[in-house]
């Protein structure tokens, strides 16, 4: 009998299906590009590239007169050769603010339920523009290397400069408040919230403790199975970005909370296909990343009301900050956080390194400061 697919395997299949749907809306050149990068990328990365390319070609067809009304079949290599750096610059400007129509199903459960079209506003800051330009650069570089186009127009477009923001993290007292709130339910207002907390409080505490005690990613957290835990070594198996597996270790404080949660978890009856999921929703399905993000925001807003952008990733930054403060070892932090490039870690924690260097400078005294000589006492 075949083993049930893991969470990461199910996700990879879904991403592959979405990728195929997206490629059906793109020029043949995009399909050639995506196929070429398959050996070195994950399905999620290829899906992100395809979606960015789809947005680019939709922009050209909708907003640029030179290519108005173009369909995917119209984008031959000859037409792609007509593109200029100014077209990509216009796309980056468009990304600052644009509108997208989405279909929202009505409450009717019937298959032929009517659709409500709603227009939503989408904005991109420097990071979003950088990612989309990176996708275009990879695409046009590929076409140029394969001899499909005479030049790489994307290479002539400046990468948007990203303004680094300080790391948003919780301080020690704020961490304690978040965990206390999850454990006790204190400060929850309505009776409905308190009853909800009675059913989810221990689960929430276990997830928050994992984030703050191991630096796990939210995707890794929701993907955990009960069988991934090993209390003999105080560790668990995670599938990291890129599909590699690693064992993360947790302290006794995390182990104690997980054991308490598991004693309650075994009393739940999961839906078929979710039997081994560690964290379940109230619908007895594997919890979603969106639900975890909302949970973190709920507790963080009460514990640190001025830090309105708290998320699972910011709890991960909190763990990374605490680990770096305790060890001063940037390579250890990079390894535990699962960064493939230590420069990524160094970039995030450069400010802390600067603080340590300043402290070192203040700690070194070359010459004792001389006290002013006292004036001799006058004789009477």
Wavefront OBJ file of the C-alpha trace (Angstrom):
o trace
v 0.000 0.000 0.000
v 1.439 3.360 -1.025
v 2.321 5.862 1.658
v 0.188 8.974 1.941
v 1.865 11.959 0.252
v 3.480 14.472 2.570
v 2.358 18.076 2.890
v 5.307 19.284 0.801
v 4.562 16.701 -1.903
v 0.911 17.759 -2.044
v 1.994 21.399 -2.292
v 4.455 20.626 -5.086
v 1.720 18.855 -7.074
v -0.671 21.761 -6.641
v 2.007 24.248 -7.669
v 2.749 22.173 -10.769
v -0.948 22.197 -11.701
v -1.128 25.985 -11.220
v 2.055 26.398 -13.265
v 0.535 24.523 -16.186
v -2.597 26.683 -16.013
v -0.477 29.845 -15.990
v 1.725 28.708 -18.890
v -1.388 28.185 -21.023
v -1.861 31.983 -20.890
v 1.726 32.797 -21.876
v 3.774 32.953 -25.122
v 5.569 29.784 -26.220
v 8.895 31.442 -25.360
v 7.883 31.474 -21.684
v 7.178 27.746 -21.770
v 10.641 27.173 -23.254
v 12.198 29.284 -20.485
v 10.323 27.550 -17.642
v 11.252 24.126 -18.997
v 14.919 25.167 -19.143
v 15.095 26.224 -15.470
v 13.213 23.170 -14.170
v 16.326 21.190 -13.110
v 17.602 24.003 -10.873
v 14.394 25.440 -9.387
v 11.419 24.375 -7.299
v 7.851 24.282 -8.585
v 7.061 27.296 -6.383
v 9.892 29.347 -7.920
v 8.801 28.457 -11.455
v 5.198 29.369 -10.609
v 6.329 32.766 -9.273
v 8.332 33.407 -12.475
v 5.385 32.410 -14.668
v 2.988 34.687 -12.789
v 5.389 37.626 -13.045
v 5.753 37.016 -16.785
v 1.990 36.761 -17.185
v 1.557 40.136 -15.491
v 4.230 41.659 -17.767
v 2.631 40.464 -21.002
v -0.833 41.448 -19.785
v 0.504 44.938 -19.081
v 1.956 45.176 -22.598
v -1.334 44.104 -24.194
v -3.554 46.322 -22.017
v -1.448 49.424 -21.476
v 1.032 49.782 -24.360
v -0.358 50.940 -27.726
v 2.464 49.254 -29.646
v 1.278 45.845 -28.457
v -2.411 46.505 -27.882
v -4.589 43.424 -28.066
v -1.704 40.968 -28.423
v -2.556 37.362 -27.563
v 0.054 34.818 -26.356
v 0.311 33.440 -29.917
v 1.201 36.916 -31.242
v 4.402 37.003 -29.200
v 6.818 35.475 -31.676
v 10.572 35.845 -31.214
v 10.419 38.633 -33.796
v 7.857 40.533 -31.721
v 9.863 39.946 -28.528
v 12.847 41.504 -30.321
v 10.833 44.743 -30.674
v 10.761 45.279 -26.913
v 12.887 48.119 -25.573
v 14.182 49.053 -22.107
v 11.568 51.828 -21.959
v 8.817 49.171 -22.106
v 10.218 47.481 -19.011
v 10.638 50.851 -17.278
v 6.964 51.554 -17.989
v 6.058 48.164 -16.489
v 7.968 48.946 -13.279
v 6.161 52.268 -13.033
v 2.831 50.490 -13.573
v 3.607 48.132 -10.677
v 3.563 51.048 -8.240
v -0.242 51.028 -8.400
v -2.601 49.032 -10.576
v -6.035 47.455 -10.361
v -7.027 43.849 -10.815
v -10.457 42.312 -11.286
v -11.227 39.171 -9.305
v -14.306 36.964 -9.331
v -15.973 36.306 -6.009
v -18.490 33.458 -5.787
v -21.830 34.309 -4.274
v -23.103 32.388 -1.285
v -25.009 29.979 -3.525
v -23.502 26.463 -3.396
v -24.774 25.586 -6.898
v -22.096 24.936 -9.558
v -23.589 27.597 -11.825
v -23.553 30.231 -9.093
v -23.242 33.732 -10.506
v -19.949 35.557 -10.099
v -19.444 38.973 -8.588
v -16.565 40.894 -10.141
v -14.644 43.070 -7.743
v -11.739 45.381 -8.519
v -8.894 45.419 -6.025
v -5.968 47.810 -5.695
v -2.466 46.332 -5.834
v 0.759 48.149 -4.974
v 4.407 47.128 -5.202
v 7.267 48.686 -3.260
v 10.936 48.277 -4.167
v 11.092 44.619 -3.140
v 8.122 43.617 -5.316
v 9.549 45.486 -8.284
v 12.973 43.912 -7.751
v 11.506 40.416 -7.802
v 9.538 41.011 -10.995
v 12.487 42.629 -12.746
v 14.643 39.666 -11.693
v 12.144 37.349 -13.397
v 12.288 39.438 -16.586
v 16.092 39.524 -16.490
v 16.267 35.738 -16.202
v 13.797 35.386 -19.077
v 15.502 37.772 -21.501
v 18.977 36.555 -20.582
v 17.822 33.034 -21.469
v 16.369 34.187 -24.818
v 19.558 36.066 -25.676
v 21.843 33.128 -24.768
v 19.700 30.802 -26.905
v 19.904 33.228 -29.825
v 16.144 33.854 -29.840
v 16.529 37.652 -29.610
v 19.414 39.876 -30.801
v 19.958 41.603 -27.442
v 19.058 41.426 -23.751
v 16.997 44.578 -23.233
v 16.420 43.856 -19.535
v 20.144 44.245 -18.800
v 19.797 47.964 -19.612
v 17.120 48.510 -16.945
v 18.316 49.654 -13.522
v 17.282 47.503 -10.589
v 15.068 49.530 -8.192
v 17.050 50.523 -5.133
v 15.691 48.942 -2.000
v 15.694 50.986 1.188
v 16.583 48.646 4.012
v 14.188 48.717 6.945
v 15.186 47.907 10.513
v 14.374 44.375 11.630
v 10.993 44.303 13.346
v 11.197 41.951 16.300
v 9.834 41.453 19.775
v 11.800 42.430 22.842
v 12.237 39.982 25.729
v 9.320 41.353 27.753
v 7.084 41.363 24.666
v 7.908 37.705 23.975
v 6.854 36.844 27.535
v 3.584 38.761 27.127
v 2.741 37.015 23.841
v 3.249 33.579 25.393
v 1.342 34.526 28.545
v -1.599 35.757 26.459
v -1.718 32.532 24.478
v -1.493 30.401 27.617
v -4.014 32.224 29.797
v -6.312 33.979 27.353
v -5.997 37.099 29.494
v -7.126 40.355 27.882
v -9.516 38.533 25.551
v -12.656 40.629 25.550
v -15.847 38.815 24.604
v -17.187 35.504 25.853
v -17.014 34.228 22.270
v -13.267 34.947 22.149
v -12.740 33.202 25.480
v -14.636 30.084 24.352
v -12.657 30.083 21.119
v -9.448 30.334 23.133
v -10.426 27.336 25.267
v -10.297 25.234 22.095
v -7.254 26.821 20.434
v -5.116 28.316 23.221
v -2.789 25.360 23.720
v -2.375 24.893 19.960
v -1.573 28.589 19.551
v 0.913 28.458 22.425
v 2.658 25.465 20.840
v 3.019 27.242 17.481
v 4.197 30.518 19.013
v 6.721 28.646 21.144
v 8.004 26.840 18.057
v 8.473 30.097 16.139
v 10.246 31.809 19.015
v 12.245 28.757 20.097
v 13.423 27.384 16.744
v 13.046 30.079 14.043
v 10.889 27.766 11.931
v 9.214 29.206 8.808
v 5.410 29.401 8.717
v 5.289 27.025 5.720
v 7.456 24.554 7.634
v 5.267 24.898 10.719
v 1.960 24.136 8.988
v 3.627 21.257 7.137
v 4.724 19.464 10.317
v 3.370 15.980 10.933
v 3.133 14.266 14.297
v 5.591 11.665 13.028
v 8.176 14.409 12.402
v 8.658 14.938 16.160
v 11.298 13.035 18.126
v 11.444 13.782 21.840
v 14.402 11.429 22.267
v 16.579 14.087 20.639
v 14.248 17.075 21.095
v 14.136 17.618 17.345
v 11.835 17.519 14.346
v 12.196 17.015 10.625
v 11.316 19.912 8.316
v 11.275 20.315 4.541
v 13.042 23.595 3.871
v 12.851 25.972 0.933
v 14.225 24.191 -2.102
v 12.908 20.837 -0.907
v 15.868 19.878 1.285
v 15.120 18.231 4.610
v 16.783 19.162 7.891
v 16.449 18.387 11.588
v 15.792 21.352 13.864
v 16.364 21.005 17.585
v 14.311 22.619 20.309
v 14.959 23.405 23.992
v 13.192 21.692 26.907
v 10.773 24.613 27.272
v 9.483 23.990 23.734
v 9.373 20.227 24.317
v 7.222 20.671 27.416
v 4.639 22.774 25.557
v 4.579 20.390 22.581
v 3.950 17.407 24.867
v 1.066 19.224 26.534
v -0.400 20.073 23.143
v -0.017 16.516 21.819
v -1.994 15.200 24.798
v -4.919 17.310 23.522
v -4.220 16.767 19.825
v -4.766 12.994 20.046
v -8.332 13.642 21.244
v -9.237 15.327 17.934
v -10.653 13.446 14.958
v -9.027 14.833 11.799
v -10.700 14.686 8.412
v -9.400 12.059 5.960
v -6.018 13.073 4.583
v -5.208 15.202 7.637
v -4.697 12.441 10.200
v -0.971 13.026 10.684
v -1.015 16.843 10.614
v 0.435 18.260 13.821
v -1.583 21.467 13.871
v -5.276 21.356 12.985
v -7.886 24.035 12.418
v -11.257 23.973 14.170
v -12.551 22.254 11.024
v -10.104 19.397 11.784
v -8.025 20.096 8.688
v -4.321 20.934 8.549
v -4.100 24.582 9.555
v -3.306 27.075 6.778
v -0.548 29.663 6.650
v -3.168 32.439 6.525
v -4.760 31.180 9.756
v -1.357 31.096 11.471
v -0.549 34.632 10.266
v -3.851 35.909 11.683
v -3.210 34.104 14.962
v 0.230 35.670 15.376
v -1.112 39.123 14.585
v -3.915 38.715 17.149
v -1.585 38.005 20.070
v 1.210 40.354 18.961
v -1.139 43.336 18.698
v -2.130 42.867 22.316
v 1.398 42.257 23.578
v 3.094 44.953 21.458
v 0.377 47.294 20.106
v 2.856 49.648 18.428
v 4.281 46.826 16.289
v 1.383 46.442 13.901
v 3.221 44.425 11.232
v 4.103 41.421 13.364
v 3.983 38.112 11.511
v 5.412 34.603 11.799
v 8.433 35.845 9.838
v 9.012 38.583 12.429
v 8.919 35.950 15.193
v 11.568 34.115 13.162
v 13.608 37.340 13.154
v 13.141 37.560 16.917
v 14.619 34.071 17.298
v 17.501 34.911 14.942
v 18.248 38.097 16.883
v 18.289 36.300 20.234
v 20.491 33.493 18.879
v 22.962 35.968 17.404
v 23.090 37.966 20.632
v 23.811 34.821 22.624
v 26.397 33.303 20.266
v 27.740 36.065 18.008
v 28.044 33.310 15.374
v 26.500 34.474 12.091
v 27.211 31.103 10.439
v 25.283 29.250 13.137
v 22.336 31.635 12.750
v 22.394 31.149 8.953
v 22.454 27.358 9.335
v 19.603 27.206 11.860
v 17.437 29.642 9.889
v 18.079 27.676 6.687
v 19.683 30.519 4.727
v 21.560 29.110 1.730
v 23.796 32.200 1.644
v 25.298 33.589 4.839
v 25.270 37.052 3.231
v 21.473 36.974 3.495
v 21.818 36.502 7.246
v 24.586 39.080 7.546
v 22.443 41.655 5.741
v 19.596 41.189 8.222
v 21.767 41.348 11.310
v 24.341 43.915 10.147
v 22.896 46.547 12.484
v 23.481 44.290 15.475
v 27.061 43.663 14.364
v 27.515 47.416 14.178
v 26.206 47.771 17.742
v 28.719 45.176 18.942
v 31.569 46.965 17.155
v 30.563 50.263 18.737
v 30.467 48.589 22.134
v 33.950 47.187 21.517
v 35.225 50.653 20.661
v 33.845 52.066 23.903
v 35.348 49.230 25.923
v 38.957 49.990 24.964
v 40.701 52.661 27.022
v 44.150 53.721 25.859
v 44.942 56.244 28.569
v 43.221 56.975 31.821
v 41.712 60.410 31.836
v 43.837 62.706 33.944
v 42.154 64.418 36.829
v 42.749 68.142 37.079
v 45.398 68.954 39.667
v 44.074 70.460 42.847
v 45.286 73.935 43.660
v 47.633 74.036 46.697
v 46.030 75.229 49.895
v 47.091 78.719 50.909
v 48.878 79.061 54.229
v 47.164 81.118 56.792
l 1 2 3 4 5 6 7 8 9 10 11 12 13 14 15 16 17 18 19 20 21 22 23 24 25 26 27 28 29 30 31 32 33 34 35 36 37 38 39 40 41 42 43 44 45 46 47 48 49 50 51 52 53 54 55 56 57 58 59 60 61 62 63 64 65 66 67 68 69 70 71 72 73 74 75 76 77 78 79 80 81 82 83 84 85 86 87 88 89 90 91 92 93 94 95 96 97 98 99 100 101 102 103 104 105 106 107 108 109 110 111 112 113 114 115 116 117 118 119 120 121 122 123 124 125 126 127 128 129 130 131 132 133 134 135 136 137 138 139 140 141 142 143 144 145 146 147 148 149 150 151 152 153 154 155 156 157 158 159 160 161 162 163 164 165 166 167 168 169 170 171 172 173 174 175 176 177 178 179 180 181 182 183 184 185 186 187 188 189 190 191 192 193 194 195 196 197 198 199 200 201 202 203 204 205 206 207 208 209 210 211 212 213 214 215 216 217 218 219 220 221 222 223 224 225 226 227 228 229 230 231 232 233 234 235 236 237 238 239 240 241 242 243 244 245 246 247 248 249 250 251 252 253 254 255 256 257 258 259 260 261 262 263 264 265 266 267 268 269 270 271 272 273 274 275 276 277 278 279 280 281 282 283 284 285 286 287 288 289 290 291 292 293 294 295 296 297 298 299 300 301 302 303 304 305 306 307 308 309 310 311 312 313 314 315 316 317 318 319 320 321 322 323 324 325 326 327 328 329 330 331 332 333 334 335 336 337 338 339 340 341 342 343 344 345 346 347 348 349 350 351 352 353 354 355 356 357 358 359 360 361 362 363 364 365 366 367 368 369 370 371 372 373 374 375 376 377 378 379 380
